[in-house]
């Protein structure tokens, strides 16, 4: 509930002078969208980060073997 109110206030501030109601509605929807969409996005980003760390470790190990 508090996230919707804060999102509406932020959306209202971001909207132009003529579209304050539209900005408030968009701002109120942002927490709902973030709750649904950021979970899978965070999981994908975390998996990518782990894959990069593993690849970097593999490259470092190969460089020490070649030297």
C-alpha positions in Angstrom: 0.0 0.0 0.0 2.8 2.4 0.9 4.7 1.5 -2.3 1.6 2.5 -4.4 1.3 5.8 -2.6 5.0 6.6 -3.0 5.0 5.5 -6.6 1.9 7.7 -7.3 3.6 10.7 -5.7 6.8 10.0 -7.7 4.9 9.6 -10.9 3.0 12.8 -10.3 6.3 14.7 -9.8 7.7 13.2 -13.0 4.7 13.9 -15.1 4.3 17.3 -16.8 2.0 20.0 -15.4 -0.9 18.9 -17.6 -0.8 15.2 -17.0 -0.5 14.8 -13.2 -3.3 12.3 -13.0 -1.7 10.1 -15.7 1.7 10.3 -13.9 0.1 9.3 -10.7 -1.6 6.3 -12.3 1.7 5.2 -14.0 3.6 5.7 -10.7 1.1 3.6 -8.8 1.5 0.8 -11.4 5.3 0.7 -11.2 5.6 -1.3 -7.9 3.2 -3.9 -9.3 5.2 -4.3 -12.5 8.5 -4.3 -10.6 7.2 -7.0 -8.2 6.2 -9.3 -11.1 9.0 -8.5 -13.6 12.1 -8.0 -11.5 12.2 -11.4 -10.0 12.9 -13.3 -13.2 15.1 -10.4 -14.4 17.2 -10.6 -11.2 17.5 -14.3 -11.5 18.7 -14.0 -15.1 21.2 -11.3 -14.1 22.5 -13.4 -11.2 22.9 -16.4 -13.5 24.8 -14.3 -16.0 27.1 -12.9 -13.2 27.8 -16.4 -12.0 28.6 -17.6 -15.5 31.0 -14.7 -16.1 32.8 -15.4 -12.8 33.2 -19.0 -13.8 34.4 -18.1 -17.2 36.9 -15.6 -15.8 38.2 -18.2 -13.4 38.6 -20.7 -16.2 40.5 -18.1 -18.3 42.8 -17.3 -15.4 43.5 -21.0 -14.9 44.3 -21.5 -18.6 46.7 -18.5 -18.6 48.6 -19.9 -15.7 49.0 -23.3 -17.5 50.2 -21.6 -20.7 52.8 -19.5 -18.9 
